[in-house]
Amino acid sequence: MDEEVREKLLEAGKILKQAVSEASEKIAPGVRILEVAEFVENRIIELGAKPAFPANISINSDAAHFTPKKNDNRVFNDGDVVKLDVGAHIDGYIADMAVTVDLGDNRELVAASRDALDAAIEVVEAGVSVSKIGKAIEDAIKSHGFKPIVNLTGHGLLPYLTHAPPSIYNYATERGVELKEGMVIAIEPFATDGVGKVADRNECEIYSLLNPRPVRMKMAREIVKEVNERYKTLPFAKRWLNKAPEIIISRLAREGILRAYPVLTEVSGGLVSQWEHTLIVEEGGATITTR
């Protein structure tokens, strides 16, 4: 790996770790979710990086892709299981991490995904199959009496691309991609007391630019131009845009110009916990950029 690239990855991870640590301390009953989202996104910028995607603050049975709306007044409540999943980048080189903040009595559920992440990190090195990582995750989560979410995965990270190959499943598979030295990966175990699957629910505030082809409508052209210039292929929140009429955003998604990221929720309503780190794969181990 080029030393300049490595330094950008390490710096992005250092910045993200600090921003997430500070933001997680603000999560408490009665605090607005939007306040925490804007704090962590702005803090990343203050520290010298840029958000790689909107702050995901998924609560209870929601597992991923929840970010608050503009002027959202929803707050955290007693008993909530809060997943704070945030990314930062420097010149497109991404760090991605997540923590779970428990506002109730769910220590064992939180420990299940955290221990699974630690177990997965232990086996990462150049030459290892991602199937071995999946087995370590599944075994750790089940040892706590919970289930991994089988249709959410860890993933590779490439410049300006938050979800790249390889997929890293949270359960044992027969075969898997072999990790290579210099790969950048994000491992993110999800544990649940539900059935272990997620599905879309009818709320979407996160999109990314999929196909920046010409469009007729003036405001649609302005949105595509703004996204292309400011975020490239990285996910963005509607609240980040100068103007984001729902009818136009939805049309751009239907036409395949934008990709939508609807909120993903555990299908049985089970509680979900999540932990995540970014790693640079090396011979004999890995460097964790976000620890």
N, C-alpha and C positions, 0 to 999 in steps of 0.2 A: 504494500500500500504506500502511495506517495505520502511523504512526511507532512506536507502542507494539508492534504486531505485529512490525515490522522489528527492533526492539531485542531482542525475545524470540528471534527466529530467529538473530540475530547472537550473542547470549549463549549460546544452546544450542550453536551451532557452535563457539564459543571453548572452552566447557567440554569438549565432545566431543573436540576436537583434542588438548587437554592430556591427557585420560584415555586416549585411544588411544595417544598418544605414550609415555606412561609404561607402559602395559600391554604394548606391543609389545616394549619392552626386557626384559620378564620372560620372553618366549618363548624357551626354550632346551631342549636335550635333557635329559630326566629331570624336568622341571618338570611338575606336574600341570596338565592342561587346566582343571580346575575352579578351581584357584588363580587362574589368569589371568582366567577369566570372572567370578569373584566380585570380584576386585580392580577390574576396569574398571567393573563395575556399581556397586560401592560408591563408587568414586572419583567417578563422575558425581554421585551423591547428595551426597558431601562438598563438591563444588565448586558445588552450588546448583541442579542440575537433577534430572531423573529419567530412568531408562532408558526409551527409547521401544520397546524390544523386548529380549529376552535377547541377550547377547553370542553372536554366531555365530562359532564357531571351527572352520572347515571345513578339513580336512587332505587334501592330495594330490588324489585324484580326487573327493572330496566338494567340491561347489561352494558349497552354501548350506544353511542351516537346521540345522546341527549345533550343539547346545549340550549341555554335559555334564549327566549326571544328578546327583541329590543323592548325595553321598558317592562320586562317580565317582573311580576311582583311575587312569584312563588318563593317560598322559604323552606329551609330545612326544618324537620320536625324531630321531636324525641323519638328514639327507636329506629331512625333511618340508618340504612347501610349505604354509605355514599362512596361511589367509585370516582376518583379524580384522575382522569387520563388526559395527559397533555403532551404536546410535542413542541420542540424548538429546532430551528435550523440556522446555520450560518452558510450563506451562499448555496443553499439547497442541501447541505449535509445535515442529516436529521438525527436528533435524539428523541426517543419516545419512552415515556414511563407512566406508570399508574400506581396509585396507592388506594387503599380502602380505609375510610374513616368510619368507625362504628359509633353511632349515637345511641345505641341500645345495648343489648346483652347478647352479642353475637361473636364473642371472642374466638370460639372454635371454628366458625365459618371463615372468619378473617384469617386465622392461622392456616387453614387448609390451602388457600391459594398462595399465601406467602411462603409456606414450607414447600409447596410444589414448585414455585419459582426457584427457590434455593436448590432444590433437588435437580432441577433441569440444568441450572448453571453448572453444577458439579460435573455433568457429563459432556458439556460442550467443549469441543476441540476440533481442529481440522481433521477430516476423515470420518467423523462420527455421522451416523445416519439420524435424520430427524425422527425416525421411528423410535429410537432409543430415548430421545428427549420426551416424546409423547408418553412413553411407558413410565418414565420417572415422574412426570406430572400426574398421570392417572393414579399410579400407586400411592403417591403422597396424598392426593385429595381423598381417595377412598379410605386411606388409613385413618382419616378424621371422621369417617362416616358420611361423607358427602359425595356428590357426583361432579365430574368435569362437564363443562358445556361442550358438546361434541361438534357443534357447527360454528364455533368461533375458534380462530387460530392465531398463533403468532405468525410472523412474516419477515421477509427481508426488507431492507431499506436501501433505496437508491437515490441519487440526487433528484430532488423535487418529486419523489415518488414514495408515498408513505406505506403502500402495500405492494411489495414486489415479491417474486419468488425468493426462497422457497416458503411454502406454507408449513407451519409447525403446529401439528395437531395436538390437542390437549388430552389425547388418549393414545394407547398403543396401536400401531398399524403394522401390517405385515412387512411392508417395504417403505422406504423413504429416501429423499434426496440426501446425498452425502455433502456435508458442509465442507467448504474450501477455505483455506487461509485467506484472510482479507475480506471475507463476507461480513456485512453488517446486518445483524438480525435483532428483532424484538421478540422476546418470549413473554407471553401474557396468559398465564393460567386463570381460568374462571372456575370458581367452585359454587355449587348451588345445593340447596336442600329440596329443589324441585326435581323435574324429570331429566334435566340436562340438555335441553334444546331451547333455542331462541327463535322468534319470528318477528317480522315487522309489525309495528303498531302505527296507527294513523297520526303520526307527528313527524315532521321533518324540517329541520332548520339548517342542515349541513349539506353542501353541494360541492362538486368540483367540476372543472372544465374538462370535458371529454373530447369534444370535436369543435374547435373554434371556426366553424365555417360561416360564410356570410348569411345574414338574416335581414329581412325587409324592415321590420318595425324599428323605429328610431330608438326607443328606450331599450329594446332588446339588444340592439347593436351596442349601445352605451354600456349595458351590463356586461356583455361579452368582452368588450374592450377593457373595462375596468378590471375584470377578473384576470384576463390574460396578462395585463401589465403588472398587476399587484401580486397575484398569487400563482400564476402559471398553472401547473397541474395539481397544486396542493389544495386540499379541502378548505372551504371558507364558510363562514356563517352569514346568513342573510342580514344579520344585524351589522355586519362589517361593511356592507355596501352603501353607497350614497343613496340609491333608490333600489327597492326590491319588492315591487308589487307581486303579490302571490300569483296572480293570473299569468304574469309574464314568466316568472321563475318556473312555474309548473309547465308552461308551454315549452320552454327551453329544455326542460327535462324530458318531456314526452317526445320531443324531436331529436333526442340523443345528443344535444349540444352540451347539456349539463348532466352530470351523474348525481342522483339523489342518494342520501344516506339516511333512511328512516330510522327512528329509534328502534333498537332491538330489545325485546323483552322476553323473559323466561316464560315459556308457553303455559306452564301450570301455575304461574304466580309465585314461584319459589324465590327466596332471597338469593342474591348473587354477590360474591366478593371477587376482587381482581387485584393482582399485582403484576407489575411489568418493569423490565429493564431492557436497555439496549446494550448489545455486545458486539465487539469486533472479534471475529473468530481467528484464533492463532494456533500454531503448532503447540500441542500440549495443554491447551486451555483457551482462555479468552480474556480480553480487557472489557470490563463493565464500565461504560461511559457515564452511566447515570447513578452510580453508587458512590 
